Amino acid sequence: MSGTFGGRSGRQGKLSQWLRGRRPKEGAADEGGREALLLAAAGAGLPLAPAAHPAPGYRCSCDRVGCPTPARHPVSFAWQTQSTTDRAQIERWARHQPQANFITATGMVHDVLDVPLEAGREALERLLGAGIEVGPVAESDDGRMLFFTLTRGTPEDEDEWWPCELDCHPETMDEHPGLRWHCRGSYVLVPPARLPGDDDQRVRWVRGPEHALPDPLSLLEALTDACARHGAEADHPGAAWPLRH
């Protein structure tokens, strides 16, 4: 696959311009309607549950002293069983909790490959340029890009479960600065979501949930290549790192 990711072509340059043009402006989530975006995600099969939201002073609405993930965690400890695609329930939550963010539980229907933003943008351009099917993609103003994929599943036989050092659970995210694989037992914020801070930081769709979920393995090589390259560039600024062929 990576052999098709050679030098920048005119087509790739156009894709880069298209991606920049498609990236929503600040506040686009509000313009599109928070409830409509949440229902669109649920309609695509992403199970949702209410999450905390930012409070003044880089605080979290949960009021936990020193909350380690402000505005990025569910409001209920039962979020895995609470997560749903039921339209009526999501409408009730959205209307009764107008400031709440929402999470989507991974490992049920979908997984999420979570990468540094610049690596994700590079990989997305190359995947699209190579004609590879890419599903929903979100980006976060805290510097991450989220690729939504089909889940690896939850085999009845635990011996068939595919363990992976890339697996990411909410409490281990700091241990995965490169690629994080959110699967069973994890979650991510689903757009539209607001992040804490002085600026209007958000999580937004780059490619919406109307796109079919792809096999995660079809994206993995491009994403790991881009993450490795950007990690190496961070360690050695100015160095030229060839693409893998």
C-alpha positions as CSV (number, residue, x, y, z in Angstrom):
1,M,0.0,0.0,0.0
2,S,2.7,2.5,1.0
3,G,4.3,2.1,-2.4
4,T,1.6,4.4,-3.8
5,F,2.5,7.1,-1.3
6,G,5.6,8.3,-3.1
7,G,6.4,11.9,-4.0
8,R,3.8,14.6,-3.9
9,S,1.8,14.6,-7.1
10,G,-0.4,17.3,-8.6
11,R,-3.3,15.3,-7.4
12,Q,-2.1,15.2,-3.9
13,G,-1.5,18.9,-4.0
14,K,-5.1,19.4,-5.0
15,L,-6.2,17.0,-2.2
16,S,-4.3,19.1,0.3
17,Q,-6.0,22.2,-0.9
18,W,-9.4,20.4,-0.7
19,L,-8.7,19.3,2.8
20,R,-7.8,22.8,3.9
21,G,-10.9,24.1,2.3
22,R,-13.2,21.4,3.8
23,R,-11.9,22.0,7.4
24,P,-14.8,23.6,9.2
25,K,-14.4,27.1,10.7
26,E,-14.8,27.8,14.4
27,G,-18.3,27.6,15.4
28,A,-19.4,25.3,12.5
29,A,-20.6,22.7,15.0
30,D,-23.1,25.2,16.4
31,E,-24.2,26.4,13.0
32,G,-24.9,22.8,12.0
33,G,-26.9,22.1,15.1
34,R,-25.5,20.2,18.0
35,E,-28.5,17.9,18.3
36,A,-28.6,17.1,14.6
37,L,-24.9,16.2,14.6
38,L,-25.3,13.9,17.6
39,L,-28.3,12.2,16.0
40,A,-26.3,11.8,12.7
41,A,-23.5,10.0,14.7
42,A,-26.0,7.8,16.5
43,G,-27.8,7.1,13.1
44,A,-24.4,5.9,11.8
45,G,-24.3,3.3,14.6
46,L,-22.0,5.2,17.1
47,P,-23.3,4.5,20.6
48,L,-23.3,7.8,22.6
49,A,-23.4,8.8,26.3
50,P,-23.3,12.2,28.0
51,A,-19.9,13.6,29.0
52,A,-18.6,16.5,31.1
53,H,-18.1,20.0,29.6
54,P,-15.7,22.8,30.2
55,A,-16.1,25.1,33.2
56,P,-14.4,28.5,33.7
57,G,-10.7,28.5,34.6
58,Y,-9.7,25.4,32.7
59,R,-12.0,23.4,35.0
60,C,-14.3,20.5,34.4
61,S,-18.0,20.5,35.1
62,C,-17.6,17.4,37.3
63,D,-16.0,19.7,39.9
64,R,-13.5,17.0,40.8
65,V,-10.4,18.6,42.2
66,G,-7.6,18.1,39.8
67,C,-9.7,16.3,37.2
68,P,-7.1,14.6,35.0
69,T,-9.3,14.8,31.8
70,P,-11.4,17.9,32.1
71,A,-14.5,17.9,29.8
72,R,-13.3,14.7,28.2
73,H,-14.9,12.0,30.3
74,P,-18.4,10.5,30.7
75,V,-20.7,11.8,33.5
76,S,-21.7,8.3,34.6
77,F,-19.6,5.4,35.7
78,A,-22.1,3.2,33.8
79,W,-21.2,4.8,30.4
80,Q,-20.5,1.5,28.7
81,T,-24.0,0.1,29.4
82,Q,-25.6,3.6,29.1
83,S,-24.2,4.3,25.6
84,T,-26.9,4.0,23.0
85,T,-28.0,4.9,19.5
86,D,-31.6,5.4,20.5
87,R,-32.8,8.7,19.0
88,A,-35.3,9.5,21.7
89,Q,-32.8,9.0,24.5
90,I,-30.2,11.1,22.8
91,E,-32.7,13.9,22.2
92,R,-33.6,13.9,25.9
93,W,-30.0,14.0,27.0
94,A,-29.1,16.8,24.6
95,R,-32.1,18.9,25.6
96,H,-31.8,18.4,29.3
97,Q,-28.0,18.8,29.3
98,P,-27.5,21.6,26.8
99,Q,-23.8,22.2,27.6
100,A,-22.8,18.5,27.8
101,N,-20.2,17.0,25.5
102,F,-20.9,13.4,24.4
103,I,-18.6,10.4,24.2
104,T,-18.9,7.4,21.9
105,A,-18.0,4.0,23.4
106,T,-15.5,2.1,21.2
107,G,-15.2,-1.6,20.8
108,M,-18.9,-2.2,20.3
109,V,-19.5,-1.1,16.7
110,H,-16.4,0.9,16.0
111,D,-12.8,1.5,17.0
112,V,-10.9,4.8,16.8
113,L,-7.3,5.2,15.6
114,D,-6.2,8.4,17.4
115,V,-3.0,10.1,16.0
116,P,-1.2,13.5,16.3
117,L,-2.9,16.1,14.2
118,E,-0.2,16.8,11.6
119,A,0.5,13.0,11.1
120,G,-3.2,12.4,10.7
121,R,-3.5,15.2,8.1
122,E,-0.6,13.8,6.1
123,A,-1.9,10.2,6.3
124,L,-5.5,11.3,5.3
125,E,-4.2,13.1,2.2
126,R,-2.2,10.1,1.1
127,L,-5.0,7.6,1.8
128,L,-7.4,9.6,-0.2
129,G,-4.8,10.2,-3.0
130,A,-4.3,6.4,-3.1
131,G,-8.1,5.8,-3.5
132,I,-8.3,4.0,-0.1
133,E,-11.7,4.1,1.5
134,V,-11.6,6.3,4.6
135,G,-14.4,6.6,7.0
136,P,-15.4,9.3,9.4
137,V,-12.6,11.5,10.6
138,A,-12.6,14.1,13.4
139,E,-10.0,16.5,14.5
140,S,-9.4,18.1,17.9
141,D,-8.0,21.5,18.7
142,D,-5.8,19.9,21.3
143,G,-3.8,18.4,18.5
144,R,-5.3,15.0,17.7
145,M,-7.0,13.4,14.7
146,L,-9.5,10.6,15.1
147,F,-10.1,7.9,12.4
148,F,-13.3,6.0,13.0
149,T,-13.1,2.3,11.8
150,L,-15.0,-0.9,12.2
151,T,-14.2,-2.6,15.5
152,R,-12.0,-5.7,15.7
153,G,-14.9,-7.2,17.5
154,T,-15.3,-8.9,20.9
155,P,-14.8,-12.7,20.4
156,E,-16.7,-15.0,22.7
157,D,-13.5,-16.9,23.2
158,E,-11.1,-14.6,25.1
159,D,-8.2,-16.5,23.7
160,E,-9.1,-15.2,20.3
161,W,-8.9,-11.6,21.4
162,W,-6.1,-9.8,19.6
163,P,-4.1,-8.0,22.2
164,C,-2.2,-5.0,20.9
165,E,0.3,-2.7,22.5
166,L,-1.5,0.2,20.7
167,D,-4.7,-0.5,22.7
168,C,-5.7,2.7,24.5
169,H,-7.9,3.1,27.5
170,P,-8.8,6.6,28.9
171,E,-6.5,6.2,31.9
172,T,-3.5,5.2,29.7
173,M,-3.7,7.9,27.0
174,D,-0.6,9.7,28.2
175,E,1.4,6.5,27.6
176,H,0.5,6.6,23.9
177,P,1.8,9.9,22.5
178,G,1.9,8.5,19.0
179,L,-0.9,6.3,17.7
180,R,-3.6,5.3,20.2
181,W,-6.0,2.5,19.3
182,H,-9.3,2.9,21.2
183,C,-11.2,-0.4,21.3
184,R,-13.1,-2.3,23.9
185,G,-13.3,-0.4,27.2
186,S,-12.4,3.0,25.8
187,Y,-14.1,6.0,24.4
188,V,-13.5,9.3,22.6
189,L,-15.4,12.6,22.4
190,V,-17.7,12.7,19.5
191,P,-18.3,16.0,17.6
192,P,-19.5,18.6,18.4
193,A,-17.5,18.9,21.6
194,R,-15.9,21.7,23.5
195,L,-12.5,21.6,25.2
196,P,-11.3,23.5,28.2
197,G,-9.1,26.6,27.8
198,D,-9.2,30.3,27.1
199,D,-9.8,29.8,23.4
200,D,-12.9,28.3,21.8
201,Q,-11.3,24.9,21.3
202,R,-13.5,22.1,19.9
203,V,-13.7,18.6,18.4
204,R,-15.2,18.7,14.9
205,W,-15.8,16.4,11.9
206,V,-13.4,16.6,8.9
207,R,-15.3,13.7,7.3
208,G,-18.8,13.1,8.7
209,P,-20.4,9.9,10.1
210,E,-22.2,9.4,6.7
211,H,-19.0,7.8,5.5
212,A,-18.9,4.0,5.9
213,L,-16.6,2.6,8.6
214,P,-13.5,1.0,7.0
215,D,-11.4,-2.0,8.2
216,P,-8.8,-0.5,10.6
217,L,-6.0,-2.5,9.0
218,S,-6.6,-0.7,5.7
219,L,-5.5,2.6,7.4
220,L,-3.0,1.3,9.9
221,E,0.1,1.3,7.8
222,A,-0.4,4.9,6.5
223,L,-1.1,6.1,10.0
224,T,1.9,4.3,11.7
225,D,4.2,5.5,8.9
226,A,3.1,9.1,9.4
227,C,3.3,8.9,13.2
228,A,6.9,7.5,13.0
229,R,7.9,10.2,10.5
230,H,6.6,13.0,12.6
231,G,8.0,11.5,15.7
232,A,11.4,11.3,14.1
233,E,11.2,14.9,12.8
234,A,10.4,16.1,16.3
235,D,13.5,14.3,17.6
236,H,15.7,15.6,14.7
237,P,14.3,18.9,13.4
238,G,15.1,19.6,9.8
239,A,16.0,16.1,8.8
240,A,14.6,14.6,5.6
241,W,12.7,11.3,6.3
242,P,11.8,9.3,3.1
243,L,8.5,7.6,2.8
244,R,8.5,3.8,3.3
245,H,8.2,1.9,0.0
